[in-house]
Amino acid sequence: MKAFVFAGKGQPIIEERPRPTLLMPTDAIVKMTMTSICVPICTFSSITSCSSYEFCRKGIPSHCVDGGWILGNTIDGTQAYYTRIPRGFQSEQVMCSDVLPTGFECEVLNGRVQPGSTVAVIGGGPVGLGALLTAQLYSPFNLIMIDLDANRLKAAETQGATHCVVSGPNTIKKVVKLTGGRGVDTAIEAVGVPATFQLCQDLVTVRGTIVNLGVHGCKVDLHLENLWDRNISTFAEMSNAYSTFGAAAEHNAL
């Protein structure tokens, strides 16, 4: 079968791969119809959990010793015609896709979005849009989307962004002006490069919160020499993205 493979930095290729087979009794072989970077659409997470070992019992399944973040990381992912899913699922266990629960729990809840607050989402991809959509549940006063791509900003505008800012040399000045000179209460990093994490540090206000969800592949600096007296909080979370949606599914609230 054909598969989309990451062969190195800047080297995505399509190549022939063997069709996956069952390796464990709990595996499932799934025929793919649609998929995104982290997860297939509306079926299963890139993070698998055994639900029994220490970290799973603590509610951080990304560190499961018999699972965790494995799809597209330690085993082949979902960018192919078929994929093997460890710890297969039943049809009644189908959950919402990765985007909404990740955006909501890892970014909005950790970001302490509150009524009347100001939020900047840096990165208008799927997870950034997930944060944009679910942040509106808490009625922020300003919800600012920042991205390089005009099409993504247009999409963000249709999904509830109060302001859209093209990332560039004047980004900080534009956002500071939009917030009356104070910066943002919640800065959400949804890209995974040093420049966007730095932008969060430049935009966050006193007692604000920086939430990082981007997967960084190189060294990133936290400039405490500039932030030590501003009483900020920082979160880097990808372990508990499904508790709210899991509870909703359990009680037929989806």
C-alpha positions in Angstrom: 0.0 0.0 0.0 1.1 3.6 -0.4 1.9 5.7 2.7 2.9 9.3 3.3 6.2 9.1 5.2 8.4 11.7 7.0 11.9 10.9 5.8 13.6 13.9 7.4 13.3 17.6 7.9 11.6 19.0 4.8 11.4 15.5 3.2 7.8 14.2 3.1 7.6 11.3 0.6 5.1 8.8 -0.7 6.4 5.2 -0.7 5.2 1.6 -0.7 4.7 0.1 2.7 3.5 -3.4 3.7 -0.2 -3.6 4.8 -0.2 -3.8 8.6 -1.2 -7.0 10.4 -2.5 -7.9 13.9 0.4 -8.2 16.4 -1.7 -8.5 19.6 -5.2 -9.7 20.3 -6.2 -6.2 21.3 -5.1 -4.6 17.9 -7.4 -3.4 15.2 -6.6 -2.9 11.5 -8.4 0.2 10.3 -9.1 1.2 6.7 -8.4 5.0 6.4 -10.8 7.4 4.7 -9.7 10.7 6.1 -6.9 11.7 8.5 -5.1 14.7 9.9 -1.6 15.2 11.4 -2.3 13.8 14.8 -5.4 11.6 14.5 -7.8 10.1 12.0 -11.1 12.0 11.7 -13.6 11.2 14.5 -12.3 7.8 15.5 -9.2 7.4 17.8 -6.4 9.4 19.4 -2.7 9.3 18.6 -2.3 8.5 22.3 -3.3 5.0 23.5 -3.8 4.0 27.0 -3.8 0.7 28.8 -5.8 2.2 31.7 -4.0 0.1 34.3 -0.4 1.2 34.8 0.8 4.0 37.0 0.6 7.0 34.6 -2.7 6.0 33.2 -4.2 5.7 36.7 -2.8 9.2 37.4 -4.7 10.5 34.3 -1.6 11.1 32.1 -2.0 8.5 29.4 0.6 10.1 27.1 3.1 8.5 29.4 1.6 5.0 29.4 4.4 2.5 29.6 2.4 0.2 27.3 1.1 2.8 24.9 1.2 6.6 25.1 2.0 8.7 22.0 2.9 5.9 19.6 1.0 6.4 16.3 3.3 8.2 13.9 5.9 8.3 16.6 7.2 4.9 17.6 5.0 2.9 15.2 3.6 3.8 11.8 0.8 6.4 11.9 -2.4 6.9 10.0 -1.1 8.5 6.7 -1.8 5.4 4.7 -4.6 3.2 3.3 -4.5 1.0 6.4 -3.2 1.4 9.9 -2.8 -0.8 13.0 -4.3 0.6 16.1 -3.1 -0.9 19.4 -5.8 -1.5 21.9 -8.6 -1.5 19.3 -12.0 0.1 20.0 -15.6 -0.8 19.8 -18.1 1.1 17.7 -19.8 2.6 20.8 -16.4 4.0 21.9 -16.0 6.3 19.0 -14.9 9.7 20.3 -14.6 13.2 19.0 -11.5 13.8 17.0 -8.2 15.0 18.4 -8.7 18.7 17.6 -11.6 19.7 19.9 -10.6 17.9 23.1 -6.9 18.9 22.6 -7.8 22.6 21.9 -10.3 22.6 24.8 -8.5 20.8 27.6 -4.8 21.4 26.9 -5.2 25.0 25.7 -8.5 26.6 26.9 -8.8 25.0 30.3 -5.0 25.2 31.1 -5.1 28.8 29.7 -7.7 29.8 32.3 -9.8 31.6 29.7 -12.4 33.6 31.6 -15.4 35.9 30.7 -14.0 39.2 29.6 -10.4 38.0 29.1 -8.2 38.5 26.1 -6.9 35.5 24.3 -4.4 35.2 21.5 -4.1 31.9 19.5 -0.8 31.6 17.6 -1.3 29.1 14.8 -4.5 28.8 12.9 -4.2 25.1 12.1 -6.7 22.4 13.2 -5.7 22.5 16.9 -5.5 26.2 16.9 -9.0 26.4 15.5 -10.1 23.9 18.1 -8.9 26.3 20.8 -10.6 29.2 19.0 -13.9 27.4 18.9 -13.9 26.1 22.5 -12.6 29.3 24.0 -15.8 30.9 23.0 -17.6 28.8 25.6 -16.0 31.2 28.2 -17.0 34.5 26.5 -13.6 36.2 26.2 -13.7 39.9 25.3 -11.1 39.6 22.6 -10.2 36.4 20.7 -7.2 37.1 18.4 -5.9 34.6 15.8 -2.4 35.1 14.6 -1.0 33.2 11.6 1.1 33.7 8.4 -1.6 32.2 6.1 -4.4 34.5 4.9 -6.7 31.5 4.2 -6.3 30.3 7.8 -7.1 33.7 9.1 -10.1 33.9 6.9 -11.3 30.6 8.3 -10.7 31.8 11.8 -12.7 34.9 11.2 -15.7 32.7 10.2 -15.3 30.6 13.3 -15.5 33.4 15.8 -12.2 35.3 16.0 -12.8 38.9 17.0 -9.5 39.9 15.3 -7.1 38.3 12.8 -3.4 39.4 12.7 -1.0 38.4 10.0 2.3 37.3 11.7 5.1 39.6 10.9 7.4 42.4 12.2 4.5 44.5 13.5 2.5 41.6 15.2 3.3 42.7 18.7 2.4 46.3 18.1 -0.9 45.3 16.5 -1.9 43.0 19.4 -0.8 45.5 22.1 -2.9 48.1 20.4 -5.9 45.8 20.2 -5.6 45.1 23.9 -5.3 48.7 25.0 -1.6 48.4 25.7 -1.8 45.6 28.2 -1.2 42.4 26.2 -3.2 39.2 26.4 -4.4 37.2 29.4 -3.9 33.9 27.6 -1.3 33.2 24.9 -1.8 29.9 23.1 1.1 28.4 21.1 -0.2 25.9 18.6 2.7 25.8 16.1 5.8 24.3 17.6 8.7 26.6 16.6 10.8 28.9 18.7 9.5 32.1 17.1 5.9 31.4 18.1 6.8 30.5 21.7 8.8 33.8 21.9 5.8 35.6 20.5 3.7 34.2 23.4 6.2 35.6 25.9 6.1 39.0 24.2 2.3 39.2 24.2 1.4 37.8 27.7 0.3 40.4 30.3 0.9 40.5 34.0 -0.5 37.4 35.7 -1.3 35.9 32.3 -0.9 32.4 31.1 1.2 30.9 28.3 0.0 27.5 27.0 2.3 25.6 24.7 0.9 22.7 22.7 3.2 22.9 19.6 5.6 19.9 19.3 9.1 21.5 19.3 11.9 19.7 17.5 14.6 22.0 18.6 15.8 24.1 21.6 13.3 26.8 22.7 14.1 29.5 25.3 11.9 30.7 28.2 13.2 34.2 29.0 12.7 34.4 32.7 15.0 37.5 32.8 12.0 39.3 31.2 9.2 37.5 32.8 10.3 36.8 36.4 8.4 39.8 37.9 5.2 39.4 35.8 3.6 36.5 37.8 2.9 34.5 34.7 2.0 30.8 34.5 3.1 28.4 31.8 1.7 25.0 30.7 3.1 22.5 28.3 0.4 19.8 28.2 -0.5 16.9 25.9 -1.4 14.2 28.4 -5.0 14.7 29.3 -6.9 15.8 26.3 -10.0 13.6 26.6 -11.4 13.6 30.1 -14.1 16.1 29.4 -15.2 14.5 26.2 -14.9 11.1 27.7 -17.3 12.0 30.5 -19.6 13.6 28.0 -19.7 10.4 25.9 -20.2 8.3 29.0 -23.3 10.3 29.9 -24.6 10.5 26.3 -24.0 14.3 26.2 -22.2 14.5 22.9 
